Amino acid sequence: MFDQFADIIMNYVEVNKEDIKPESRFMEDLGFTSFDFMSMLGEVEDVFDVEIVEEEAADIRTVKEALDYLEKLTGGN
C-alpha cells in the first residue's frame, strides 16, 4: 500500500519516491498546499474505493497517519 500511496503523492508534488518516508509531513516536508492535499485525497478515494471524512482528514499530518487511516477504511486490504 505504501508504494501505491507514494505514487499518488508524486502526482501532486515534485518529490522523489525515495524521499517519501512514513514520517514525512505533507505540508512541511513534501511541499503540499491545502489544495494539493484535498485533490490527492480525492484520488485516494477513487484508487482505494473508500470515502474519506474531511473532518478526520484534517488531522492527518504525516504519510504514516494517512496510511493508518487508509488501512482503517479498507479493513487492512
C-alpha positions in Angstrom: 0.0 0.0 0.0 2.9 2.4 0.8 4.3 2.2 -2.8 0.9 2.8 -4.4 0.3 5.7 -2.0 3.7 7.2 -2.8 2.9 7.0 -6.5 -0.2 9.1 -5.8 1.8 11.6 -3.8 4.2 12.1 -6.7 1.2 13.1 -8.9 0.8 16.2 -6.7 4.3 17.4 -5.7 7.8 17.3 -7.1 9.4 14.8 -4.9 11.4 11.6 -5.5 9.9 8.4 -4.3 12.9 7.6 -2.1 12.3 10.9 -0.3 8.8 9.8 0.8 9.1 8.3 4.3 6.4 7.3 6.8 7.3 10.2 9.0 7.2 12.7 6.1 4.8 15.6 6.8 2.7 16.6 3.8 3.0 20.3 4.1 6.4 20.8 5.8 8.4 18.0 4.2 6.7 17.2 0.9 5.6 20.7 -0.1 1.8 20.1 -0.3 -0.6 23.0 -0.3 -4.1 22.6 1.2 -5.5 22.3 -2.4 -2.9 19.7 -3.3 -3.8 17.7 -0.2 -7.5 17.7 -0.8 -7.0 16.9 -4.5 -4.8 13.9 -3.6 -7.5 12.7 -1.1 -10.0 12.6 -4.0 -7.7 10.4 -6.0 -7.1 8.2 -2.9 -10.8 7.8 -2.6 -11.0 6.7 -6.3 -8.0 4.4 -6.3 -8.8 2.6 -3.0 -12.6 2.8 -3.3 -13.1 4.5 0.1 -14.8 7.6 1.4 -12.7 10.0 3.4 -14.3 12.1 6.1 -13.0 15.7 5.6 -13.0 16.4 9.4 -10.9 13.3 10.0 -8.6 14.0 7.1 -7.9 17.5 8.6 -6.0 15.7 11.4 -3.7 13.9 9.1 -0.2 15.4 9.0 2.2 12.5 8.0 2.3 9.8 5.4 2.1 7.2 8.2 -1.1 8.8 9.6 -2.6 8.8 6.1 -1.7 5.1 5.6 -3.0 4.2 9.1 -6.3 6.0 8.3 -6.5 4.3 4.9 -5.9 0.9 6.4 -8.7 1.6 8.8 -11.0 2.4 5.9 -10.1 -0.5 3.8 -10.0 -3.0 6.6 -6.3 -3.6 6.0 -6.6 -4.8 2.5 
